[in-house]
Amino acid sequence: MKSKLIWLNKNATIRRLVNNDKVGRFVAETWANMFEKYVPADKVILATSYRTEPFKVTYYQPYSHYQWYGISRSGKRLNYSHEKHLQATDHWEQVAQKEKGDEVAKAVSNFIRHM
């Protein structure tokens, strides 16, 4: 059996998906899982300290923004341990996007296809 998607109103379909909390939560959780190996993880607290909302991942440790920027409170560049997360870095979502974007797109497409 073959099926074909015919876009009757492409913009309306995209708006429905963007405004769908199930899709948004799936996107956020999928990205949070992809981010993990890039998040600095000395004690692995930051990597597991996040909340998801539709289309949003928020790291809630008080020091999260320092880790994300890669700069300490005193303004010095942070040196990340790579013992637990070999690819730990600042701005981890950007690296994840480059390396895992296609994988996330496929996962989201499959999720939407099976809704």
JOVEN-V373661 format. One record per pair of residues at least 12 apart in sequence whose C-alpha atoms are under 10 Angstrom apart, sorted by the first residue. I is the first residue (numbers start at 1). J is the second residue. Records with the same first field share a line. If there is no record, write none. Layout:
BEGIN
I->J ; J
END
This chain:
BEGIN
17->112
18->54 ; 55
19->54 ; 55
20->54 ; 55
21->53 ; 54 ; 55
22->53 ; 54 ; 55 ; 111 ; 112 ; 115
23->54 ; 55 ; 108 ; 109 ; 111 ; 112 ; 115
24->52 ; 53 ; 54 ; 55 ; 56 ; 108
25->52 ; 53 ; 54 ; 55 ; 56 ; 57
26->52 ; 53 ; 54 ; 55 ; 104 ; 107 ; 108 ; 111 ; 112
27->52 ; 53 ; 54 ; 55 ; 56 ; 57 ; 104 ; 105 ; 107 ; 108 ; 111
28->51 ; 52 ; 53 ; 54 ; 55 ; 56 ; 57 ; 58
29->50 ; 51 ; 52 ; 53 ; 54 ; 55 ; 56 ; 57
30->52 ; 55 ; 57 ; 103 ; 104 ; 105 ; 107 ; 108
31->52 ; 55 ; 56 ; 57 ; 93 ; 96 ; 97 ; 100 ; 101 ; 103 ; 104
32->47 ; 48 ; 50 ; 51 ; 52 ; 56 ; 57 ; 58 ; 59 ; 93 ; 96
33->47 ; 48 ; 104
34->92 ; 93 ; 96 ; 97 ; 99 ; 100 ; 101 ; 103 ; 104
35->47 ; 57 ; 88 ; 91 ; 92 ; 93 ; 94 ; 95 ; 96 ; 97 ; 100
36->48 ; 85 ; 87 ; 88 ; 92 ; 93 ; 96
37->82 ; 84 ; 85 ; 86 ; 87 ; 88 ; 89 ; 92 ; 96
38->82 ; 85 ; 86 ; 87 ; 88 ; 89 ; 90 ; 91 ; 92 ; 93 ; 94 ; 95 ; 96
39->64 ; 67 ; 68 ; 80 ; 84 ; 85 ; 86 ; 87 ; 88 ; 89 ; 90 ; 91 ; 92 ; 93 ; 96
40->64 ; 67 ; 68 ; 70 ; 79 ; 80 ; 81 ; 82 ; 83 ; 84 ; 85 ; 86 ; 87 ; 88 ; 89 ; 90 ; 92
41->67 ; 80 ; 81 ; 82 ; 83 ; 84 ; 85 ; 86 ; 87 ; 88 ; 89
42->80 ; 81 ; 82 ; 83 ; 84 ; 85 ; 88
43->81 ; 84
44->84 ; 85
45->61
46->59 ; 60 ; 61 ; 62 ; 63 ; 64 ; 67
47->59 ; 61 ; 64 ; 85 ; 88
48->60 ; 61
49->61 ; 64
50->64
57->93
65->90 ; 91
66->78 ; 90
67->79 ; 80 ; 88 ; 89 ; 90 ; 91 ; 92
68->89 ; 90 ; 91 ; 92 ; 93
69->89 ; 90 ; 91 ; 92
70->89 ; 90 ; 91
71->90
78->90
END
